[in-house]
Amino acid sequence: RAPMQTREFFVSAPGKVILHGEHSVVHGQVALAVSLNLRTFLRLQSTSSGEVHINLPNIDTFLSWEITALQPLLAGSEQGGLKDLDADLLKRLREFTRISEDSTDTRSMAVLAFLYMYLSVFAESLASITVSVWSELPTGAGLGSSAAYNVCLSAALLSARGNISNPLTPQQESARWSKEEMELINRWAFMGEKIIHGNPSGVDNAVGTWGGFLRYHAGNITPLSWVPVLRILLTNTKVPRSTKVLVSGVKDKINKFPSVMKPVLESVSAVSCVCEQTLIEMAERGPSAEHYNILEELIDINQHHLNVMGVGHSSLDTLCRVTLARGLHSKLTGAGGGGCGITLLRPETDTTVIQSTVEELKACGFDCWETSIGAPGVQQHSSAALSQHILKILSSY
């Protein structure tokens, strides 16, 4: 296909939360990951400037390079290699951008992932482009912000290069790619995740690509078809934590009390499986009040299990207490020890109840959003599909 068919286009990808199974998934149990409808938006423009620009207003990063300066970096690289990470190209990019081996800050990683993907996808003929990305997702909160970024980059660069189609027709506001094209988007996004995280599971980029709900078990990722979209509150306690420390704490507990802890892990796995069955039923028969009762009970059970594992925190207890006082059920999502929590909203949950809950949680010093889970994965949009706010941000560079 001829590259650069469009002068500009827009894509978006969702974030992710773990609905059930965090921590136990590390020990071979089933987890359910789900797309979060706080999205990352990207605008790609083809230009004739002879330059490549990247604009990342969320992290205050605005950089550009002359194509003639980037070209020599490709010397000796495998052309368009998707087999595995090209360590030599990455090394040359680190030297070129002066980003050291031990640098893991968000800005450096985002720039490295972009340049690596751009050079690899456009290896045969580097094109002048401007890429601007803006996200509704907070970074470093375990919500898959880097994966949403990598999925957007992958979809936009592959489309601009002509490796995949532009699925949007003039009549549509949003469109998705074919299954084969989505698999290609996912594979390139996983490459970006490897640059940023070293050894990622692949769950985050799969959720960003496919959307909906995914079952994750022993390295196998299975998208569930036909699942309902559920309304939630997402709360960021803003309490910082180390995932590594929390994961090793759970491991220590398992080693210390194997007969006590193994059944807990198996029980969490069973929660994931019962939840999966419930979601499938809701999709097939339509959601009922009883389905929501089951989902709420499973949330409570899993939250207690996570406290047993030692990954709870007083800020998360506050979230559970505040929401339960209004009949809403919450659990931590991700690593725990602070971080984020999710609260399930029922279809009939009153707006005033939601507003007063959000206000009280904000008064506790937390960030809180009303959003949904089970949202669509990566999509191409027309400018008409985007809110004026997002369009204004993306078009100001």
C-alpha positions as CSV (number, residue, x, y, z in Angstrom):
1,R,0.0,0.0,0.0
2,A,1.1,3.5,-0.6
3,P,2.3,5.1,2.7
4,M,0.9,8.4,4.1
5,Q,-2.5,8.3,2.5
6,T,-3.9,10.9,5.0
7,R,-2.8,14.3,6.0
8,E,-4.1,13.8,9.6
9,F,-5.9,11.3,11.6
10,F,-6.9,10.5,15.1
11,V,-6.8,7.3,17.2
12,S,-7.6,6.5,20.8
13,A,-7.1,3.5,23.1
14,P,-8.4,2.8,26.6
15,G,-6.6,2.2,29.9
16,K,-7.0,-0.9,32.0
17,V,-7.9,-2.1,35.4
18,I,-7.6,-5.5,37.0
19,L,-11.2,-6.5,38.0
20,H,-10.2,-9.6,39.9
21,G,-7.0,-11.7,40.4
22,E,-4.2,-9.2,41.0
23,H,-1.3,-10.8,42.9
24,S,-2.7,-14.3,42.6
25,V,-2.0,-14.1,38.9
26,V,1.7,-14.0,39.6
27,H,1.3,-17.5,41.2
28,G,-0.4,-19.1,38.2
29,Q,-4.1,-18.2,39.0
30,V,-6.8,-16.7,36.8
31,A,-7.1,-12.9,36.5
32,L,-9.7,-10.7,34.7
33,A,-8.3,-7.5,33.1
34,V,-10.7,-5.0,31.7
35,S,-10.6,-1.8,29.6
36,L,-11.1,1.5,31.3
37,N,-12.9,4.2,29.4
38,L,-10.4,6.9,30.4
39,R,-8.7,7.1,27.0
40,T,-5.4,8.2,25.4
41,F,-5.9,10.2,22.2
42,L,-3.3,10.7,19.4
43,R,-3.3,13.0,16.3
44,L,-0.8,12.2,13.5
45,Q,-0.2,14.8,10.8
46,S,1.9,14.2,7.7
47,T,4.0,17.3,7.0
48,S,6.7,18.4,4.5
49,S,9.0,19.9,7.1
50,G,11.7,17.3,6.8
51,E,11.3,16.8,10.6
52,V,9.7,14.5,13.1
53,H,7.8,16.1,16.1
54,I,6.4,14.5,19.2
55,N,4.2,16.5,21.6
56,L,3.3,15.0,24.9
57,P,1.5,17.8,26.9
58,N,0.6,15.6,29.9
59,I,4.3,15.2,30.7
60,D,5.4,18.6,29.3
61,T,7.5,17.0,26.5
62,F,7.8,18.7,23.1
63,L,10.7,17.5,20.9
64,S,11.7,17.4,17.2
65,W,14.4,15.9,15.1
66,E,15.7,16.4,11.5
67,I,15.0,13.3,9.4
68,T,18.6,13.6,8.1
69,A,19.9,13.2,11.7
70,L,17.7,10.2,12.4
71,Q,18.6,8.3,9.1
72,P,22.1,7.2,10.2
73,L,20.6,5.4,13.2
74,L,19.1,2.8,10.9
75,A,22.5,1.7,9.5
76,G,22.8,-2.0,10.1
77,S,19.3,-2.5,11.5
78,E,17.0,-5.2,10.3
79,Q,14.4,-3.4,8.1
80,G,11.1,-3.2,9.8
81,G,12.0,-6.0,12.2
82,L,9.1,-7.2,14.4
83,K,10.8,-10.5,15.3
84,D,12.2,-9.2,18.6
85,L,13.5,-6.0,20.1
86,D,16.5,-4.7,18.1
87,A,19.0,-4.2,21.0
88,D,21.5,-2.4,18.7
89,L,19.0,0.1,17.4
90,L,17.8,0.8,21.0
91,K,21.4,1.3,22.1
92,R,22.1,3.8,19.3
93,L,18.8,5.6,20.2
94,R,19.9,5.9,23.8
95,E,23.2,7.4,22.7
96,F,21.5,9.7,20.2
97,T,19.0,11.0,22.8
98,R,21.5,10.8,25.7
99,I,19.1,8.6,27.7
100,S,21.2,6.4,29.9
101,E,20.6,2.6,30.5
102,D,19.3,3.1,34.0
103,S,17.0,6.0,33.1
104,T,13.3,4.9,33.7
105,D,11.5,8.3,34.0
106,T,8.3,8.6,32.1
107,R,9.5,11.2,29.6
108,S,12.7,9.3,28.6
109,M,10.8,6.1,28.1
110,A,8.0,7.7,26.1
111,V,10.5,9.3,23.7
112,L,12.5,6.1,23.3
113,A,9.4,4.0,22.5
114,F,8.2,6.6,20.0
115,L,11.6,6.9,18.2
116,Y,12.1,3.1,18.1
117,M,8.6,2.5,16.7
118,Y,8.9,5.4,14.2
119,L,12.3,4.3,12.9
120,S,11.3,0.6,12.7
121,V,7.9,1.1,11.0
122,F,9.2,3.8,8.5
123,A,12.7,2.1,8.1
124,E,12.4,2.1,4.3
125,S,11.6,5.8,3.9
126,L,11.5,8.1,6.9
127,A,8.5,10.5,6.6
128,S,7.9,14.0,8.1
129,I,5.2,13.7,10.7
130,T,3.9,15.4,13.8
131,V,2.5,13.2,16.6
132,S,0.6,14.7,19.5
133,V,-0.7,12.6,22.3
134,W,-3.0,13.6,25.2
135,S,-4.4,11.3,27.9
136,E,-7.2,11.2,30.4
137,L,-5.2,8.6,32.3
138,P,-2.9,9.5,35.2
139,T,0.6,8.0,34.7
140,G,2.2,5.5,37.2
141,A,-1.1,4.6,38.7
142,G,-1.3,1.0,37.3
143,L,-4.0,2.0,34.8
144,G,-2.1,1.0,31.7
145,S,-1.2,4.5,30.6
146,S,2.0,3.4,28.8
147,A,0.2,0.6,27.0
148,A,-2.6,3.0,25.8
149,Y,0.2,5.3,24.5
150,N,2.0,2.4,22.8
151,V,-1.2,1.1,21.2
152,C,-2.1,4.6,19.8
153,L,1.5,5.0,18.5
154,S,1.4,1.6,16.9
155,A,-2.0,2.0,15.2
156,A,-1.2,5.5,14.0
157,L,2.3,4.7,12.6
158,L,1.2,1.5,10.9
159,S,-1.7,3.2,9.3
160,A,0.4,6.2,8.2
161,R,2.9,3.8,6.7
162,G,0.2,1.8,4.9
163,N,0.9,-1.5,6.7
164,I,-2.7,-1.5,7.9
165,S,-5.8,0.2,6.5
166,N,-7.5,3.4,7.5
167,P,-10.8,1.7,8.5
168,L,-12.8,5.0,8.8
169,T,-15.3,5.8,6.0
170,P,-16.6,9.3,5.5
171,Q,-19.9,8.4,7.0
172,Q,-18.4,7.1,10.3
173,E,-17.2,8.9,13.4
174,S,-15.3,5.9,14.8
175,A,-14.1,2.6,13.4
176,R,-12.0,-0.4,14.3
177,W,-9.4,-2.5,12.4
178,S,-9.8,-6.1,11.3
179,K,-8.7,-8.9,13.6
180,E,-5.4,-9.5,11.7
181,E,-4.6,-5.7,11.7
182,M,-5.4,-5.6,15.5
183,E,-2.9,-8.4,16.1
184,L,-0.2,-6.5,14.3
185,I,-1.1,-3.3,16.3
186,N,-0.9,-5.4,19.5
187,R,2.5,-6.9,18.6
188,W,4.1,-3.5,17.9
189,A,2.5,-2.0,21.0
190,F,4.0,-4.9,23.0
191,M,7.4,-3.9,21.6
192,G,6.9,-0.4,23.0
193,E,5.9,-1.9,26.3
194,K,9.2,-3.9,26.4
195,I,11.2,-0.7,25.9
196,I,9.4,1.0,28.7
197,H,9.0,-1.9,31.2
198,G,11.6,-4.5,30.3
199,N,9.6,-7.6,30.9
200,P,5.9,-6.8,30.6
201,S,3.1,-9.5,30.7
202,G,1.4,-8.3,27.5
203,V,-1.9,-7.9,29.3
204,D,-2.0,-4.0,29.3
205,N,-1.3,-3.7,25.5
206,A,-3.8,-6.5,24.8
207,V,-6.5,-4.7,26.8
208,G,-5.6,-1.4,25.0
209,T,-5.9,-3.1,21.6
210,W,-9.0,-5.3,22.0
211,G,-10.9,-3.5,24.7
212,G,-13.6,-5.3,26.7
213,F,-12.6,-8.1,29.2
214,L,-9.6,-10.4,29.0
215,R,-8.9,-13.6,30.9
216,Y,-5.2,-14.0,31.8
217,H,-3.9,-17.3,33.0
218,A,-0.3,-18.7,33.1
219,G,0.8,-16.4,30.2
220,N,-2.3,-17.0,28.0
221,I,-4.4,-14.0,27.2
222,T,-8.0,-14.7,26.0
223,P,-10.4,-11.8,25.1
224,L,-14.0,-12.5,26.2
225,S,-16.4,-11.7,23.5
226,W,-19.8,-10.0,24.1
227,V,-19.4,-8.6,27.6
228,P,-21.4,-5.8,29.2
229,V,-20.1,-2.3,29.8
230,L,-20.3,-1.5,33.5
231,R,-20.4,1.9,35.1
232,I,-17.8,2.5,37.8
233,L,-16.1,5.1,39.9
234,L,-12.4,5.0,39.7
235,T,-10.5,6.5,42.7
236,N,-6.8,7.3,42.9
237,T,-5.8,7.5,46.5
238,K,-2.5,9.1,45.3
239,V,-0.7,7.0,48.0
240,P,2.6,6.0,46.3
241,R,3.7,2.4,46.5
242,S,6.3,0.0,45.1
243,T,4.7,-2.9,43.1
244,K,8.0,-4.9,43.6
245,V,7.8,-4.6,47.4
246,L,4.1,-5.6,47.5
247,V,4.6,-8.6,45.2
248,S,7.6,-9.9,47.2
249,G,5.6,-9.3,50.5
250,V,2.9,-11.7,49.2
251,K,5.5,-14.2,48.1
252,D,7.0,-14.1,51.6
253,K,3.6,-14.7,53.2
254,I,3.0,-17.7,50.9
255,N,6.4,-19.2,51.8
256,K,5.8,-18.6,55.5
257,F,2.2,-20.0,55.6
258,P,1.8,-22.2,52.4
259,S,-1.2,-24.1,53.8
260,V,-2.9,-20.9,54.8
261,M,-2.2,-18.8,51.7
262,K,-2.6,-21.3,48.8
263,P,-6.4,-21.7,49.4
264,V,-6.6,-17.8,49.4
265,L,-5.0,-17.7,46.0
266,E,-7.3,-20.5,44.7
267,S,-10.3,-18.7,46.1
268,V,-9.3,-15.5,44.3
269,S,-9.0,-17.5,41.1
270,A,-12.5,-18.9,41.7
271,V,-13.8,-15.3,42.1
272,S,-12.3,-14.5,38.7
273,C,-14.0,-17.5,37.1
274,V,-17.4,-16.9,38.8
275,C,-17.2,-13.3,37.7
276,E,-16.4,-14.3,34.1
277,Q,-19.5,-16.6,34.0
278,T,-21.7,-13.9,35.4
279,L,-20.5,-11.3,32.8
280,I,-21.1,-13.8,30.0
281,E,-24.6,-14.4,31.3
282,M,-25.3,-10.7,31.6
283,A,-24.2,-10.3,27.9
284,E,-26.4,-13.2,26.7
285,R,-29.5,-12.6,28.7
286,G,-29.3,-9.0,29.7
287,P,-28.2,-7.8,33.1
288,S,-30.5,-8.4,36.1
289,A,-30.5,-7.1,39.7
290,E,-29.2,-10.5,40.8
291,H,-26.3,-10.3,38.4
292,Y,-25.3,-7.0,40.1
293,N,-25.7,-8.5,43.6
294,I,-23.3,-11.3,42.6
295,L,-20.7,-8.8,41.1
296,E,-20.9,-6.7,44.4
297,E,-20.4,-9.8,46.6
298,L,-17.4,-10.9,44.5
299,I,-15.9,-7.4,44.9
300,D,-16.2,-7.6,48.7
301,I,-14.8,-11.1,48.8
302,N,-11.8,-10.2,46.7
303,Q,-11.1,-7.1,48.7
304,H,-11.0,-9.1,51.9
305,H,-8.7,-11.6,50.2
306,L,-6.3,-8.8,49.2
307,N,-6.3,-7.6,52.8
308,V,-5.4,-11.1,53.9
309,M,-2.5,-11.1,51.4
310,G,-1.2,-7.9,53.1
311,V,-1.7,-5.5,50.2
312,G,-4.4,-3.4,51.7
313,H,-4.0,0.2,53.0
314,S,-5.8,2.6,55.3
315,S,-6.6,4.8,52.3
316,L,-8.3,1.8,50.5
317,D,-10.2,1.0,53.8
318,T,-11.5,4.6,53.7
319,L,-12.6,4.2,50.1
320,C,-14.5,1.0,51.0
321,R,-16.1,2.6,54.1
322,V,-17.2,5.8,52.3
323,T,-18.7,4.0,49.4
324,L,-20.4,1.2,51.5
325,A,-22.1,3.9,53.5
326,R,-24.0,4.6,50.3
327,G,-24.6,1.0,49.4
328,L,-21.7,0.9,46.9
329,H,-19.0,-1.8,46.8
330,S,-15.3,-1.2,46.2
331,K,-12.0,-3.0,45.9
332,L,-8.4,-2.0,45.2
333,T,-7.2,-2.6,41.6
334,G,-3.6,-3.4,40.7
335,A,-0.7,-3.6,43.2
336,G,-2.6,-2.2,46.2
337,G,-0.8,-0.6,49.2
338,G,-2.6,2.6,48.1
339,G,-2.9,3.3,44.4
340,C,-6.3,3.0,42.8
341,G,-9.6,1.4,43.6
342,I,-12.8,0.7,41.7
343,T,-16.4,1.1,42.8
344,L,-19.2,-0.6,40.9
345,L,-22.3,1.5,40.0
346,R,-25.6,-0.2,39.3
347,P,-27.8,1.0,36.4
348,E,-30.2,2.5,38.9
349,T,-27.6,4.2,41.1
350,D,-28.8,7.8,41.6
351,T,-26.8,10.7,40.2
352,T,-27.0,12.5,43.5
353,V,-25.6,9.5,45.3
354,I,-22.7,9.4,42.8
355,Q,-22.0,13.1,43.2
356,S,-22.0,13.1,47.0
357,T,-19.7,10.0,46.9
358,V,-17.3,11.7,44.6
359,E,-17.3,14.9,46.7
360,E,-16.6,13.0,49.9
361,L,-13.7,11.0,48.3
362,K,-12.2,14.2,46.9
363,A,-12.5,15.7,50.4
364,C,-10.3,12.7,51.6
365,G,-7.6,14.0,49.2
366,F,-8.3,11.4,46.5
367,D,-8.9,11.9,42.7
368,C,-12.1,10.4,41.5
369,W,-13.7,9.9,38.1
370,E,-17.1,8.4,37.0
371,T,-16.3,6.2,34.0
372,S,-16.9,2.7,32.7
373,I,-15.2,-0.6,32.1
374,G,-15.6,-2.9,29.2
375,A,-15.1,0.0,26.7
376,P,-14.0,-0.5,23.1
377,G,-10.3,-1.0,22.3
378,V,-8.2,1.0,19.8
379,Q,-10.2,3.0,17.4
380,Q,-9.7,5.5,14.6
381,H,-11.9,8.7,14.8
382,S,-13.0,11.5,12.7
383,S,-12.4,15.0,14.2
384,A,-16.2,15.2,14.7
385,A,-16.1,12.2,17.1
386,L,-13.8,14.0,19.6
387,S,-14.8,16.5,22.2
388,Q,-13.9,20.2,21.5
389,H,-11.6,20.0,24.6
390,I,-9.5,17.1,23.3
391,L,-9.5,18.4,19.7
392,K,-8.2,21.8,20.9
393,I,-5.4,20.2,22.9
394,L,-4.3,17.9,20.0
395,S,-4.5,20.6,17.4
396,S,-2.6,23.3,19.2
397,Y,0.8,21.8,18.2
